[in-house]
């Protein structure tokens, strides 16, 4: 199997420029940026909190979308052929914050320290937290983060997560709120593990972010699809999830996304029994700062200018940490464009 080709501009590393770049995050944006920068002669070190490079591509996204071996071969080529140095199990952070996927890191380095030691720093830490829905009962036992669940399942297959950490889903009723690719991936994995899966979405299949094709694939596998419903509260028993109470909705005028706004219908409540509940309603950017060291917007994304540079000169950002959750292809594209800007800046052309 051929690996992902991150260093597609050259076959071997050119004459060194003497410039050193630290990349924080070994996902698609960080690895793509590394591939471009080494082809320009720069030395690259990559810091990542996980035990090996690949980010969500390796540890969360199901293998039928991105084969593990392709990611591993691509990352290995950067190390073997272009002298990229990986620092795994290393969380870079200015301030303190607990994120999902933090189980593996063994040391913490301050972002400001990297800024002092390198000629440029690229932040590509992506999205390692999920959005909370904020309804009664959303803290009951049995509510699982979609990122955490996919991480447990994939990490177990990779040999990093012990069997006892993975919920025993066979024969269990799993309710999933949302209809993006994350919701689809959770549904696929839970279905594969023998669960009885139901997806609840507040619009119709035509508006589903994952697309009707993905949803219909799941329906053919036996996943149940409920549309035009929105969660009202989670019902518990002895501290654990017992059911989800939903309201039926109708579609009104388009909102800021261009999709018709779901409007709850008063008095239309009904309940669906579930053993586990997954709120897959969106993920949140996780910049390696908690405080005022770098500017972030109201959605928690790093603010960057036309040079892809943050509010601190010499620190750049690429991928989901700056753009919010996107598909892998866009993260790769943004990593490449940001690497071009870094190279120009280091050469005094930007």
Secondary structure, DSSP 8 states (H G I E B T S, - for coil): -----S-TT-SS--S--S-EEEEE--SHHHHHHHHHHHHTT-EEEEE-SSSSS-HHHHHTS-TTTS-HHHHHHHHHHHHHHH--EEE-SEEE-BS----TTTTS--EEE-HHHHHHHSSEEEE---EEEE-----BTTTSBTEE-HHHHHHHHHHHHHTSS-GGGS---TT-EEEEE--SHHHHHHHHHHHHTT-EEEEE-SS-GGG-TT-HHHHHHHHHTT-EEE-SEEEEEEEEETTEEEEEEEEEEEEEEE-TTSSEEEEE-TT--EEEE-SEEEE-S-EEE--SBSSSSS-B-TTS-B---TTSB-SSTTEEE-THHHH-S--HHHHHHHHHHHHHHHHHHHTT--
